[in-house]
Amino acid sequence: MAEHTFMNPEIGEWAKRVMARAEDPQYQENVRRLAAEDAEIAEAHADFARRRRFVEGSVPQAFWESVQNPDNTEALAAVRHHLAVAPPECVFLSLAGPRGRGKSTALAWAVTEHGGLFVEAHALVRLGMFDRIWRDAPDVPVLALDEIGAEYLNDGYRASLYELLNRRFSNNRKTIIATNLDAAAFKARYCPDANDRLAERIAKGGRWVNLPGESMRRNWREV
């Protein structure tokens, strides 16, 4: 290749020095070292951003590792599909099935990737109405409610949950729940009135996914 002639002699001399350095083994080693350090810094920033999303979304630390490399479960596939469909066609998703189907991990993944809150139902019962969770829950992009059906149910909590879910439907906000209840038991517990407005909304803008199959969990004696 013919050597390029620069109009400015000073730039030409600078270009020659740069090309000469590029062929220097020590220079090449320094470039590789700096590139590796830069990659480490980028990964550290990405890890910090992930941890920040975990904390802001109240994702339990037990799910942090599994959320970063989640198993391709039926629960996760259902959540991905749910979040990909624009509201109001699909606003409410129920993941139903026994323990060990990856429901909680799928909920944690949704909050981490799309923003929102991960809340265990029994915590909602315990928290006061002025707690940050209750204040933020109506408007976050994704609300993930875990262990629905296992919490203590009282009239005050039922009314608050009813209002929360109705507000999210009105605002077309995505809500995902995980429950061990079947559909009939869920309706009897939370929507006993067949003409209930929430039940009607769930029927129109909701999806119920049963998760059968072998449990992903193992007793420690089986490992």
C-alpha positions in Angstrom: 0.0 0.0 0.0 1.4 3.4 -1.0 2.2 5.7 1.9 -0.3 8.5 2.3 1.1 12.0 1.9 -0.3 14.5 4.4 -0.8 18.1 3.4 0.4 19.1 6.9 3.9 17.8 7.5 3.4 17.9 11.3 0.4 15.6 11.0 2.4 13.4 8.7 5.2 13.0 11.3 2.6 12.4 14.1 1.0 9.6 12.0 4.4 8.0 11.4 5.1 7.9 15.1 1.6 6.4 15.8 2.1 3.6 13.2 5.6 2.9 14.6 4.2 2.5 18.1 1.4 0.3 16.9 4.0 -2.3 15.9 5.8 -2.1 19.2 5.1 -5.3 21.2 5.1 -3.4 24.5 2.6 -0.9 23.1 0.3 -3.8 22.0 0.5 -5.4 25.4 -0.4 -2.1 27.1 -3.4 -1.8 24.7 -4.6 -5.3 25.6 -4.2 -4.7 29.3 -6.2 -1.4 29.1 -8.9 -3.1 27.1 -9.2 -5.9 29.7 -9.3 -3.3 32.5 -12.0 -1.4 30.6 -14.1 -4.6 30.2 -13.8 -5.2 33.9 -15.0 -1.7 34.7 -17.9 -2.1 32.2 -18.9 -5.4 33.9 -18.7 -3.8 37.3 -21.0 -0.9 36.2 -23.4 -3.5 34.7 -23.3 -5.5 38.0 -24.0 -2.4 40.0 -26.9 -1.5 37.8 -28.4 -5.0 38.2 -28.0 -4.8 42.0 -29.6 -1.4 42.0 -32.6 -2.8 40.2 -32.8 -5.7 42.6 -32.8 -3.3 45.6 -35.2 -0.8 44.1 -37.6 -3.6 43.0 -37.4 -5.2 46.5 -36.3 -8.5 44.8 -35.3 -11.0 47.5 -31.5 -11.7 47.5 -32.3 -15.4 47.2 -33.3 -14.8 43.5 -30.4 -12.5 42.5 -28.2 -15.2 41.0 -31.0 -17.2 39.3 -32.5 -14.1 37.7 -29.2 -13.3 36.0 -29.1 -16.7 34.3 -32.7 -17.9 34.5 -33.8 -21.4 33.5 -36.1 -21.5 30.5 -39.2 -22.6 32.4 -42.8 -22.5 31.4 -43.3 -19.8 34.0 -40.6 -17.6 32.5 -42.0 -18.1 28.9 -45.4 -17.1 30.1 -44.0 -13.9 31.8 -42.0 -13.0 28.7 -45.1 -13.4 26.5 -47.2 -11.4 29.0 -44.8 -8.5 29.0 -44.5 -8.5 25.2 -48.2 -8.0 24.6 -49.4 -4.4 24.8 -52.2 -3.6 27.2 -55.1 -3.6 27.6 -55.2 -7.1 25.9 -53.1 -8.7 28.6 -52.8 -6.8 31.8 -53.1 -9.5 34.5 -51.2 -12.8 34.5 -51.6 -15.6 37.0 -49.0 -18.3 37.3 -50.6 -21.2 39.1 -49.1 -24.5 40.3 -47.4 -26.3 43.1 -44.1 -25.1 44.6 -41.0 -25.5 42.5 -42.2 -24.5 39.1 -40.0 -21.4 38.8 -42.9 -19.0 39.5 -41.1 -16.7 41.9 -37.9 -16.6 39.8 -40.0 -15.6 36.8 -41.6 -12.8 38.8 -38.2 -11.6 40.0 -36.9 -11.6 36.4 -39.9 -9.5 35.3 -39.3 -6.8 37.9 -35.5 -6.8 37.3 -35.8 -6.5 33.5 -38.8 -4.2 33.2 -38.9 -2.2 36.5 -41.4 -2.4 39.2 -41.9 -4.1 42.6 -41.7 -7.7 43.9 -43.9 -8.2 46.9 -44.7 -11.3 48.9 -48.4 -11.4 49.8 -47.9 -11.9 53.5 -45.7 -8.8 53.6 -48.6 -6.8 52.1 -50.8 -7.9 55.0 -48.1 -6.9 57.5 -47.2 -3.5 56.0 -49.2 -0.4 56.8 -51.1 1.4 54.1 -48.6 4.3 54.3 -45.6 2.1 53.6 -43.7 2.7 50.4 -44.8 -0.6 48.9 -48.5 0.3 49.1 -47.9 3.8 47.9 -45.8 2.8 44.9 -47.6 -0.4 44.0 -50.5 1.2 42.0 -48.2 2.9 39.5 -45.0 0.8 39.0 -44.6 -0.7 35.5 -44.7 -4.3 36.8 -46.2 -5.5 40.1 -45.2 -9.0 41.0 -47.2 -10.5 43.8 -45.8 -13.8 45.1 -47.4 -16.4 47.3 -51.0 -15.1 46.7 -53.3 -17.4 48.5 -50.9 -18.2 51.3 -51.4 -14.9 53.2 -53.7 -14.2 56.1 -56.9 -12.7 54.7 -58.9 -10.1 56.5 -61.5 -7.6 55.4 -59.1 -4.6 55.4 -56.5 -6.3 53.4 -59.0 -7.8 50.9 -60.4 -4.3 50.3 -57.0 -2.7 49.9 -55.9 -5.5 47.5 -59.1 -5.1 45.6 -58.5 -1.4 45.2 -54.9 -1.9 44.2 -55.6 -4.3 41.4 -58.5 -2.2 40.1 -56.3 0.8 40.0 -53.7 -1.1 38.0 -56.3 -2.3 35.6 -57.6 1.2 35.1 -54.0 2.5 34.4 -53.2 -0.5 32.1 -50.3 -1.5 34.4 -49.0 -5.1 34.2 -49.6 -7.3 37.2 -48.3 -10.8 37.7 -49.2 -13.1 40.5 -47.9 -16.5 41.6 -50.2 -18.8 43.5 -50.6 -22.3 44.6 -54.4 -22.0 44.3 -56.3 -23.3 41.3 -58.6 -21.0 39.4 -61.8 -21.9 41.4 -60.1 -21.5 44.7 -58.7 -18.1 43.7 -62.1 -16.8 42.6 -63.7 -18.0 45.8 -61.0 -16.4 47.9 -60.7 -13.0 46.2 -63.7 -12.6 43.9 -66.6 -14.5 45.5 -69.2 -12.3 43.7 -69.7 -13.6 40.1 -70.7 -10.0 39.1 -67.6 -8.5 40.8 -65.9 -5.8 38.7 -62.4 -7.1 39.4 -63.5 -10.6 38.4 -64.9 -9.2 35.1 -61.7 -7.3 34.4 -59.5 -10.3 35.1 -61.7 -12.4 32.8 -61.2 -9.8 30.0 -57.7 -8.7 30.4 -56.1 -11.5 32.3 -54.5 -14.8 31.6 -54.3 -17.9 33.8 -51.4 -20.3 33.3 -51.3 -23.6 35.0 -47.8 -25.0 35.5 -47.9 -28.8 35.8 -44.9 -31.0 35.5 -42.0 -32.1 37.7 -40.9 -29.7 40.5 -37.6 -27.9 39.9 -36.9 -28.1 43.6 -35.0 -30.9 45.3 -34.9 -31.9 48.9 -31.3 -31.4 50.1 -31.2 -35.2 50.8 -31.8 -35.8 47.1 -28.9 -33.7 45.8 
